[in-house]
């Protein structure tokens, strides 16, 4: 049974008070769970989509950063690029958005390169994946503090530590594999034959002749061509892929857990969930959303599965049940953590 440390909060808490509470919880995990802080740590965060207002603001992390500075730890804010259109699709615009949202106290690192092409294959031998594409910059960090906004998610049911570890550390190709299970293809009538996709394909899987095409045998599914094409001529959407994403939800939960397991391998991480401004959908939604329930508090521990389990149980006790807890049971089977926990107030 894992211990989950908890600080109750409500809507009256200021960002400074949330920051102080998060520091208290980090100190509790480090001291009581004997977690040695490494000299270099990645702070896995979500920078918030453009137009979103309920992501966890960077001021809430100041207490955590203060503690790291006092311990002589070098840190960076980290995330990976996304599949869909918008500023978080490429490194340069993703970084600009992070800075515009106030993530200025630490360096901002987009871990999977300019368009998602920079990744490591981490072996896991799971049910769905034998290896997982994890953003290459994470290899430089032996430890992460994974800071998640606990809230709903249209496909995963809820988003917390496991999803932040999984989808947030996956390179673009990993996200593609989890969501669609398919490789990109080129729509010939939209293609202008600029050759940008072929020039940037790490597997040399795209022919640059009279008719551009993706060689499915060579393609490693990194998604760089999909991100880079200026004419939207590269697609990942087919009837098969859409059905795969929407109908095989149980499989998605498992793929999510396997990627979380891969991202965590070899690391002694700390997980901190902010269960505040709890919305029905995730921070990738580019619009203002209204919380669906009251604030619960902040949860922290060395076990991602236990931290998420505690959040889901607290939400249910407060009157709101989130779907998707199957991901936690499968993650437990993988050895990522435990659904059994002891809640310790701080």
C-alpha positions as CSV (number, residue, x, y, z in Angstrom):
1,X,0.0,0.0,0.0
2,X,1.4,3.4,-1.0
3,X,1.0,6.6,0.9
4,X,-0.6,9.6,-0.7
5,X,-0.1,13.0,1.0
6,X,-3.0,15.4,0.9
7,X,-3.7,19.1,1.5
8,X,-7.3,20.2,1.4
9,X,-8.0,23.4,-0.5
10,X,-11.0,25.3,-1.7
11,X,-11.8,28.1,-4.2
12,X,-10.6,30.8,-1.8
13,X,-7.0,29.7,-2.0
14,X,-4.8,32.1,-3.9
15,X,-2.0,30.9,-6.3
16,X,0.5,31.8,-3.5
17,X,-1.3,29.6,-1.0
18,X,-1.5,26.7,-3.5
19,X,2.2,27.2,-4.2
20,X,3.0,26.9,-0.4
21,X,0.8,23.8,-0.1
22,X,2.5,22.1,-3.0
23,X,5.9,22.8,-1.4
24,X,4.7,21.3,1.9
25,X,3.5,18.2,0.0
26,X,6.8,17.8,-1.9
27,X,8.7,18.1,1.3
28,X,6.6,15.4,2.9
29,X,7.1,13.0,0.0
30,X,10.9,13.6,-0.1
31,X,11.3,13.2,3.6
32,X,8.8,10.5,4.5
33,X,9.2,8.4,1.4
34,X,13.0,8.8,1.4
35,X,13.0,10.1,-2.2
36,X,16.5,11.6,-2.9
37,X,16.3,14.6,-5.2
38,X,18.6,14.3,-8.2
39,X,20.8,17.2,-9.2
40,X,18.8,17.6,-12.5
41,X,15.0,17.2,-12.5
42,X,12.4,17.6,-15.2
43,X,9.2,19.4,-14.1
44,X,6.6,17.7,-16.3
45,X,3.9,20.3,-16.7
46,X,1.1,21.3,-19.1
47,X,1.5,24.8,-20.5
48,X,-2.2,25.2,-21.2
49,X,-3.7,25.4,-24.7
50,X,-4.2,28.9,-26.3
51,X,-7.5,30.2,-25.0
52,X,-7.7,27.8,-22.1
53,X,-8.0,29.5,-18.6
54,X,-8.2,26.6,-16.1
55,X,-4.7,25.0,-16.5
56,X,-2.6,25.2,-13.4
57,X,-0.8,28.5,-13.5
58,X,3.0,28.7,-13.2
59,X,2.7,30.8,-10.0
60,X,1.4,27.6,-8.3
61,X,4.8,25.9,-8.9
62,X,7.0,28.6,-7.2
63,X,7.1,26.8,-3.9
64,X,8.3,23.6,-5.6
65,X,10.9,25.5,-7.5
66,X,12.0,27.3,-4.4
67,X,12.6,24.0,-2.6
68,X,14.6,22.7,-5.6
69,X,16.8,25.8,-5.7
70,X,17.5,25.4,-1.9
71,X,18.5,21.8,-2.5
72,X,20.9,22.8,-5.3
73,X,18.8,21.1,-8.0
74,X,18.7,22.3,-11.6
75,X,15.2,22.0,-13.2
76,X,13.4,22.7,-16.5
77,X,9.7,22.8,-17.5
78,X,9.1,20.0,-20.0
79,X,6.4,18.8,-22.3
80,X,6.1,17.2,-25.8
81,X,4.3,18.4,-29.0
82,X,0.7,17.4,-29.8
83,X,-1.0,15.9,-32.9
84,X,-3.7,18.5,-33.5
85,X,-3.4,21.9,-35.2
86,X,-2.4,24.9,-33.0
87,X,0.6,26.4,-31.3
88,X,1.5,23.3,-29.3
89,X,2.1,21.3,-32.5
90,X,5.6,22.5,-33.1
91,X,8.5,23.3,-30.7
92,X,9.0,27.0,-31.6
93,X,5.3,28.0,-31.3
94,X,4.8,25.7,-28.3
95,X,7.7,27.4,-26.5
96,X,6.3,30.9,-27.3
97,X,2.9,29.9,-25.9
98,X,4.5,28.6,-22.7
99,X,6.4,31.9,-22.2
100,X,3.2,33.9,-22.9
101,X,1.4,31.8,-20.2
102,X,4.1,32.8,-17.7
103,X,6.3,29.8,-17.6
104,X,9.5,31.9,-17.5
105,X,11.2,31.0,-14.2
106,X,12.8,27.8,-15.7
107,X,14.0,26.9,-19.2
108,X,11.2,25.6,-21.4
109,X,12.1,22.3,-23.1
110,X,9.9,20.6,-25.7
111,X,11.3,17.1,-25.4
112,X,10.5,15.6,-28.8
113,X,12.2,18.1,-31.2
114,X,10.7,20.6,-33.6
115,X,7.9,18.4,-34.9
116,X,8.0,15.3,-32.7
117,X,10.7,13.5,-34.6
118,X,13.2,13.3,-31.7
119,X,12.5,10.3,-29.5
120,X,13.9,7.2,-27.8
121,X,12.4,3.7,-28.1
122,X,11.9,2.5,-24.6
123,X,11.4,-1.3,-24.4
124,X,8.5,-2.6,-22.2
125,X,7.2,-5.8,-23.8
126,X,3.6,-4.9,-23.1
127,X,0.3,-6.2,-24.4
128,X,0.0,-3.4,-27.0
129,X,3.6,-2.1,-27.4
130,X,6.9,-3.8,-27.3
131,X,8.5,-0.3,-27.1
132,X,7.3,3.2,-26.6
133,X,8.4,6.5,-28.3
134,X,9.4,8.8,-25.4
135,X,10.7,12.4,-26.1
136,X,14.5,12.2,-26.3
137,X,15.2,15.1,-24.0
138,X,13.8,13.1,-21.0
139,X,16.8,10.8,-21.3
140,X,18.9,13.7,-19.8
141,X,16.9,13.5,-16.5
142,X,17.0,10.6,-14.1
143,X,14.0,12.0,-12.2
144,X,10.8,13.9,-12.9
145,X,8.3,15.8,-10.7
146,X,5.2,15.1,-12.6
147,X,2.7,18.0,-11.9
148,X,-0.8,17.3,-13.2
149,X,-4.1,19.1,-13.3
150,X,-6.7,16.5,-12.2
151,X,-9.8,17.0,-14.4
152,X,-12.0,15.1,-16.9
153,X,-10.9,14.0,-20.3
154,X,-13.2,13.1,-23.3
155,X,-11.3,9.8,-24.2
156,X,-9.4,8.9,-21.1
157,X,-12.3,9.6,-18.6
158,X,-10.0,11.7,-16.4
159,X,-6.5,13.1,-16.6
160,X,-4.1,13.0,-13.7
161,X,-0.6,11.7,-13.0
162,X,-0.8,8.6,-15.2
163,X,-2.0,10.5,-18.2
164,X,0.5,13.4,-17.6
165,X,3.3,10.8,-17.4
166,X,2.0,8.9,-20.5
167,X,0.7,11.3,-23.1
168,X,2.9,14.1,-21.8
169,X,6.1,12.3,-22.2
170,X,5.2,10.5,-25.5
171,X,6.7,11.9,-28.7
172,X,4.2,12.8,-31.4
173,X,4.5,9.2,-32.9
174,X,3.7,7.8,-29.5
175,X,0.6,9.9,-29.2
176,X,-0.3,8.7,-32.7
177,X,0.1,5.1,-31.7
178,X,-2.0,5.5,-28.6
179,X,-4.8,7.3,-30.3
180,X,-5.1,5.9,-33.8
181,X,-2.8,2.9,-34.2
182,X,-2.1,3.9,-37.8
183,X,0.6,5.6,-39.9
184,X,0.3,8.8,-41.9
185,X,-0.5,8.9,-45.6
186,X,-0.3,11.7,-48.2
187,X,-3.4,13.1,-49.9
188,X,-2.2,13.5,-53.5
189,X,-4.5,16.4,-54.6
190,X,-3.5,18.5,-51.6
191,X,0.2,17.8,-52.0
192,X,2.3,20.6,-53.6
193,X,5.4,18.4,-53.8
194,X,7.5,20.8,-51.8
195,X,9.6,17.9,-50.4
196,X,9.5,19.2,-46.8
197,X,8.1,15.9,-45.5
198,X,10.7,13.8,-47.3
199,X,13.6,16.0,-46.2
200,X,12.6,15.7,-42.6
201,X,11.6,12.1,-42.4
202,X,14.1,10.3,-40.0
203,X,13.4,6.9,-41.6
204,X,13.6,8.1,-45.2
205,X,10.2,6.6,-45.7
206,X,8.8,9.2,-48.1
207,X,9.6,9.2,-51.8
208,X,10.3,12.6,-53.4
209,X,9.5,11.8,-57.0
210,X,6.6,12.9,-59.1
211,X,4.1,11.4,-56.7
212,X,4.8,11.7,-52.9
213,X,4.0,8.6,-50.9
214,X,4.7,7.1,-47.5
215,X,6.4,3.7,-47.5
216,X,4.5,1.9,-44.8
217,X,7.2,-0.7,-44.3
218,X,9.8,2.0,-43.6
219,X,7.6,4.4,-41.7
220,X,8.2,4.5,-38.0
221,X,5.0,6.5,-37.2
222,X,6.8,9.5,-35.7
223,X,4.2,12.0,-37.1
224,X,6.8,14.6,-38.1
225,X,5.5,14.7,-41.7
226,X,2.0,15.3,-40.3
227,X,3.2,18.2,-38.2
228,X,5.4,19.8,-40.8
229,X,3.2,19.8,-44.0
230,X,2.2,23.4,-44.8
231,X,-0.6,22.2,-47.1
232,X,-2.3,19.8,-44.7
233,X,-1.6,17.1,-47.3
234,X,-0.5,14.5,-44.7
235,X,-3.3,12.8,-42.8
236,X,-3.7,10.3,-40.1
237,X,-7.5,10.1,-40.4
238,X,-9.3,7.2,-42.0
239,X,-12.5,5.5,-41.1
240,X,-10.4,2.7,-39.5
241,X,-8.3,5.1,-37.4
242,X,-11.3,7.1,-36.2
243,X,-13.2,3.9,-35.1
244,X,-10.0,2.7,-33.5
245,X,-9.8,5.9,-31.4
246,X,-13.5,6.2,-30.5
247,X,-14.7,2.6,-30.1
248,X,-11.7,0.8,-28.6
249,X,-11.7,2.8,-25.4
250,X,-10.6,-0.1,-23.1
251,X,-7.6,-0.6,-25.4
252,X,-6.8,3.2,-25.2
253,X,-6.7,2.9,-21.4
254,X,-4.2,0.1,-21.6
255,X,-2.1,1.9,-24.2
256,X,-2.1,5.0,-22.0
257,X,-0.9,2.9,-19.0
258,X,1.9,1.2,-21.1
259,X,3.3,4.5,-22.1
260,X,3.2,5.8,-18.5
261,X,5.1,2.6,-17.5
262,X,7.7,3.3,-20.2
263,X,8.1,7.0,-19.2
264,X,8.6,6.0,-15.6
265,X,11.1,3.2,-16.1
266,X,14.3,3.6,-14.2
267,X,13.1,6.8,-12.4
268,X,12.2,7.6,-8.8
269,X,9.6,10.2,-9.6
270,X,7.3,12.4,-7.5
271,X,3.7,13.0,-8.6
272,X,1.7,16.1,-7.6
273,X,-2.0,16.4,-8.7
274,X,-3.8,19.8,-8.4
275,X,-7.5,18.9,-8.0
276,X,-8.6,22.5,-8.5
277,X,-10.6,24.1,-11.2
278,X,-11.9,20.6,-12.1
279,X,-13.4,20.7,-15.6
280,X,-15.1,18.1,-17.7
281,X,-12.4,18.2,-20.4
282,X,-8.6,18.6,-20.4
283,X,-6.4,21.7,-20.7
284,X,-5.9,21.0,-24.4
285,X,-9.3,22.5,-25.0
286,X,-8.8,26.0,-26.4
287,X,-11.7,27.7,-24.7
288,X,-12.8,28.7,-21.2
289,X,-14.5,26.0,-19.3
290,X,-16.6,26.0,-16.1
291,X,-15.6,23.6,-13.3
292,X,-18.0,20.7,-12.8
293,X,-17.4,20.4,-9.1
294,X,-15.8,22.1,-6.2
295,X,-12.0,22.1,-5.6
296,X,-10.8,19.1,-3.6
297,X,-7.1,19.8,-2.8
298,X,-3.6,18.8,-3.8
299,X,-2.4,15.2,-3.7
300,X,1.2,14.0,-3.8
301,X,3.2,10.8,-3.6
302,X,5.9,8.6,-5.2
303,X,3.3,6.4,-6.8
304,X,1.3,7.7,-9.8
305,X,-1.4,5.1,-9.6
306,X,-2.0,5.7,-5.9
307,X,-2.2,9.5,-6.4
308,X,-4.7,9.2,-9.2
309,X,-6.7,6.6,-7.2
310,X,-6.9,9.0,-4.3
311,X,-8.1,11.8,-6.5
312,X,-10.8,9.7,-8.1
313,X,-12.1,8.5,-4.8
314,X,-12.1,12.0,-3.3
315,X,-14.0,13.3,-6.4
316,X,-16.6,10.5,-6.0
317,X,-17.0,11.3,-2.3
318,X,-17.6,14.9,-3.3
319,X,-20.4,13.8,-5.7
320,X,-18.6,13.5,-9.1
321,X,-17.6,10.2,-10.5
322,X,-15.0,10.1,-13.3
323,X,-14.8,7.3,-15.9
324,X,-11.5,5.7,-16.9
325,X,-10.3,4.1,-13.7
326,X,-9.7,0.9,-15.7
327,X,-6.4,2.5,-16.7
328,X,-5.3,2.4,-13.0
329,X,-6.1,-1.3,-12.6
330,X,-4.1,-2.1,-15.8
331,X,-1.2,0.1,-14.7
332,X,-1.2,-1.8,-11.4
333,X,-0.8,-5.0,-13.3
334,X,2.1,-3.6,-15.2
335,X,3.9,-2.7,-12.0
336,X,3.5,1.1,-12.3
337,X,2.0,1.4,-8.9
338,X,-0.8,0.4,-6.5
339,X,-4.5,1.3,-6.4
340,X,-4.3,0.7,-2.6
341,X,-3.2,3.7,-0.7
342,X,-3.2,5.4,2.7
343,X,-4.2,9.0,2.7
344,X,-2.0,11.2,4.9
345,X,-3.1,14.7,5.7
346,X,-0.4,17.4,5.7
